[in-house]
């Protein structure tokens, strides 16, 4: 057991093996059923969504508030090692959350109605909650890929800044870090109604 838990890869494999065993023992598999595939993608959607929002909240509740408290000589451990790795999983979990969510909505037959608010932007629309939630998630993912990540690459020195003046380079990095932080805070704000809407669709609607 120690050998399994000492490696993240082996731990994940063991987790999937346990899952398969549980499904075979207690569940039912119907590869020809749309409902079964809808369930699989919903599970994937929830799994990658937990990683995405978990990392978003890690950045905002832990890393960003802690950085001013860390000694300058220790900060490179965060900016050069931990942050780039966390940002990798952050942006791809965001992408996969949106993709798996769209697949679930397609398999269940409400993608078109929800995204276009086909039945109206009213409380009588049965897909209003999920439609709003989907659009908020899409906006958040766009923020991740097209605002947060490009600016973090500059702030963390992942890409070169072609300016000779070192003072100007520092100013560009600081401004990029600020833009990334404010956009991340925007996503944290949006995550609260987004999560409510996702849950509300399955339970009580918007009321």
C-alpha positions in Angstrom: 0.0 0.0 0.0 2.8 2.4 0.8 4.3 1.7 -2.6 1.0 2.7 -4.2 0.5 5.9 -2.2 4.1 7.1 -2.6 3.4 7.7 -6.3 0.6 10.0 -7.5 0.4 8.0 -10.8 0.0 4.6 -9.0 -2.5 6.3 -6.6 -4.7 7.4 -9.4 -4.5 4.0 -11.2 -5.5 2.3 -7.9 -8.4 4.7 -7.6 -9.7 3.9 -11.1 -9.2 0.1 -10.4 -11.2 0.5 -7.2 -13.9 2.4 -9.1 -14.1 -0.3 -11.9 -14.4 -3.0 -9.2 -17.2 -1.1 -7.5 -19.0 -0.6 -10.8 -18.7 -4.3 -11.8 -19.8 -5.5 -8.3 -22.7 -3.1 -7.7 -23.4 -1.0 -10.8 -24.6 -1.6 -14.3 -22.8 -0.9 -17.6 -24.7 -0.4 -20.8 -22.3 1.0 -23.5 -25.2 1.3 -25.9 -27.2 3.5 -23.6 -27.1 7.3 -24.0 -28.2 7.6 -20.4 -25.1 5.6 -19.2 -22.7 7.7 -21.2 -24.5 10.8 -19.9 -23.8 9.6 -16.4 -20.1 8.9 -17.2 -19.6 12.4 -18.6 -21.4 13.9 -15.7 -19.0 12.1 -13.3 -16.1 13.4 -15.4 -17.6 16.9 -15.4 -17.9 16.9 -11.6 -14.4 15.5 -11.2 -12.6 18.0 -13.3 -14.9 20.8 -12.0 -13.8 20.0 -8.5 -10.1 20.3 -9.6 -10.8 23.6 -11.4 -12.8 25.4 -8.7 -10.5 23.9 -6.0 -7.4 25.4 -7.7 -9.2 28.7 -8.2 -10.0 28.9 -4.6 -6.5 27.7 -3.6 -5.0 30.6 -5.6 -7.4 33.1 -4.0 -7.7 31.8 -0.5 -4.2 30.5 0.0 -1.5 31.5 -2.5 -2.3 35.1 -3.3 -2.9 36.2 0.4 0.2 34.2 1.5 2.7 35.7 -1.0 3.4 39.0 0.9 4.1 36.9 4.0 6.8 34.8 2.3 10.4 35.9 2.5 11.8 37.1 -0.9 14.4 34.4 -1.1 11.7 31.8 -0.8 9.2 33.2 -3.3 11.0 31.6 -6.4 9.9 28.2 -5.0 6.3 29.4 -5.6 6.7 31.4 -8.8 9.1 29.0 -10.5 7.8 25.6 -9.4 4.4 25.4 -7.7 2.5 28.2 -9.6 3.4 26.9 -13.1 2.4 23.4 -12.2 -0.8 24.5 -10.5 -1.7 26.7 -13.5 -1.2 23.7 -15.9 -3.9 21.7 -14.0 -5.9 24.9 -13.5 -6.3 25.8 -17.2 -6.8 22.2 -18.5 -9.4 21.3 -15.8 -11.2 24.5 -16.8 -11.2 23.4 -20.4 -12.3 19.9 -19.6 -15.1 21.1 -17.2 -16.6 23.1 -20.0 -16.2 20.4 -22.6 -17.7 17.6 -20.5 -20.5 19.9 -19.4 -21.4 20.6 -23.0 -21.2 16.9 -23.8 -23.6 16.1 -20.9 -26.0 18.8 -22.1 -25.9 17.4 -25.6 -26.5 13.8 -24.5 -29.4 14.9 -22.4 -30.9 17.0 -25.2 -30.9 20.4 -23.7 -27.7 22.0 -25.0 -29.4 24.1 -27.6 -32.3 25.2 -25.5 -30.1 26.1 -22.5 -27.4 27.9 -24.3 -29.8 30.0 -26.4 -32.5 30.4 -23.7 -34.8 29.1 -26.4 -37.8 29.0 -24.0 -37.2 32.6 -22.9 -35.3 34.4 -20.2 -38.0 33.9 -17.7 -38.5 31.7 -14.6 -40.9 29.6 -16.6 -37.9 28.4 -18.7 -37.0 24.9 -17.2 -33.4 25.4 -18.5 -32.8 28.9 -17.2 -30.6 27.9 -14.2 -28.4 25.5 -16.2 -28.2 27.9 -19.2 -27.0 30.8 -16.9 -24.6 28.4 -15.2 -23.2 27.2 -18.5 -22.6 30.7 -19.8 -20.9 31.8 -16.5 -18.7 28.7 -16.7 -17.8 29.5 -20.3 -16.9 33.1 -19.4 -14.8 31.9 -16.6 -12.9 29.4 -18.8 -12.3 32.2 -21.4 -10.9 34.3 -18.6 -8.6 31.5 -17.6 -7.2 30.9 -21.1 -7.2 34.3 -22.6 -6.5 36.7 -19.7 -5.2 34.8 -16.6 -2.8 32.5 -18.4 -1.2 35.0 -20.9 -0.6 37.4 -18.0 0.7 34.8 -15.7 3.2 33.7 -18.3 4.6 37.3 -18.2 4.4 37.7 -14.5 6.1 34.4 -13.8 8.8 34.8 -16.5 7.6 31.8 -18.4 7.8 33.8 -21.6 10.5 36.5 -22.2 9.6 40.1 -22.2 11.6 41.8 -24.9 12.4 45.0 -23.1 16.0 46.0 -22.2 15.2 48.2 -19.3 15.0 46.0 -16.2 12.8 48.6 -14.4 10.3 48.4 -17.3 10.4 44.6 -17.2 9.5 44.6 -13.5 6.7 47.1 -14.2 5.3 44.9 -17.0 5.5 41.8 -14.7 3.8 43.6 -11.9 1.0 44.9 -14.1 0.5 41.4 -15.6 0.3 39.9 -12.1 -2.3 42.5 -11.1 -4.5 41.8 -14.2 -4.2 38.0 -13.6 -5.1 38.5 -9.9 -8.1 40.7 -10.6 -9.4 38.3 -13.3 -8.9 35.4 -10.9 -10.9 37.3 -8.3 -13.6 37.9 -10.9 -13.8 34.2 -11.5 -14.0 33.5 -7.8 -16.9 35.9 -7.6 -18.6 34.2 -10.6 -18.0 30.7 -9.2 -20.4 31.4 -6.3 -23.5 31.9 -8.5 -22.2 29.4 -11.1 -22.1 26.5 -8.5 -25.5 27.5 -7.1 -27.1 27.4 -10.6 -25.5 24.0 -11.4 -27.0 22.5 -8.2 -30.3 24.4 -8.5 -31.0 23.0 -11.9 -31.0 19.5 -10.4 -33.0 20.4 -7.4 -35.1 23.5 -7.0 -34.6 25.7 -10.1 -34.0 29.3 -9.3 -36.7 29.7 -6.8 
